[in-house]
């Protein structure tokens, strides 16, 4: 399990905050005069290239709760307002806190239009929800390599809970890796930035204006109204929390989550199928297998009660919790190798992880949706092919004659 990489925390410089404020003002101009960031010549201004074009891809989302017969008619209906990011022409991503049971949803666009949205799937662990939006195609963000956001790099965080005036914050990546106090078991990005209402669900852009991550919460002290968890809380547009450490998921994690939400309605979790002895000393080597689930990946690989798992994917194992965390970080269909001892023998065991018991069955794919996904995949492949061609030309051009 990878450890969180930490970089020295650097507070946001006043000139960057002023720069962001100037840019926000520029972005609020009418459609008759498009905003421009070309006049900015400072080194930090290069970070904001592409923000103007990205503002149409970071939209406002409204969620209304299901009708409650117990609610008095004279009491106003409370609605949730949050930020969503356009994933592809008819799909948007936002936080799971916007996915109200039985609720109704709409997307507000900067041109004054309102579109109905439909919940496709939600994952509470990663705090991600996927919605479909009908009508004219929306403009997706331009994705970057997840490796382009490293500790120490500057980023722009765009939220939008006011429809026509996106909120832009400049911040710095201070860590990448896993957080033991965040329910999601995959890699996350920590960003130090000033917080705005609706930051969760916002897009994180790198210095080239490319999408590198989505904000899924804040780390730090929770408000008084929160539950027992004091780590990550969903946004409420009516409040502003006094924390400045944002938790975001990089684009490669988002793609995986969105693919499962689109096809299954939830994120599939990997399943190995063993019962392990708990409570062993942390410095003891290996974990004893006490039972094997019939027809599970472990059973098909030949594991038996009494075996001892010494290593998992090259990682030396000291407790059952370590195996649980490693399996949770993987996907159904991933091939794994374990080092197992049985009596005097030590040997490798290979198997393919399955989906956890109770995982939803994939719904039949509609023709229009499948066509849209294939086109999106083709566009990504064409973009990658273009980058490779440019790289080849650059290398050939720099080669000695």
GIRA-V717046 format. One line per field, one symbol per residue. phi: phi as a letter, one per 30 degrees, with the letter a starting at -180 (. if undefined). burial: 1 if it has 16 or more other C-alpha atoms within 10 Angstrom, else 0. A space follows every 50 residues. Layout:
# GIRA-V717046
phi = ???
burial = ???
This chain:
# GIRA-V717046
phi = .ddddcbedbdddedddddddddedddcddddbddbcdddcddddddcdj ddddddccccbbbcddecddddddcdddccbbcbcddaebbbcbdddddd eidcbbcccddidbcdbbdcabbdddibbcbcbdjeddcddddcddddcb ejddbccccacbicbdccbcbbdcabkccdccddcddbccbdadcbeidd jdcccddcicdcabdclbckdcdddddddccbbddbedbbddcbbccbcd ddddeddddddddciaddcdbcjbccdcidddcdcibddcabdeideddd djdbejdbdcbbhicdcbaddddedddddccejddbbbcbcbidcbadbc acdcddejdddddddddddddddddddddddddddddddddddddddcdd d
burial = 00010000000000001011101101100000001010000001111111 11111111111111100000000000000111111111111111111110 00011111110000011111111001111111100001111111010011 11111111111111111111111111111001011111111111111111 11111111111111111111010000000001111110001011111111 11110011111111111111111101000000001111101100011110 00110111111100011111011001110111000101111000000011 11111100000000000000000000000000000000000000000000 0
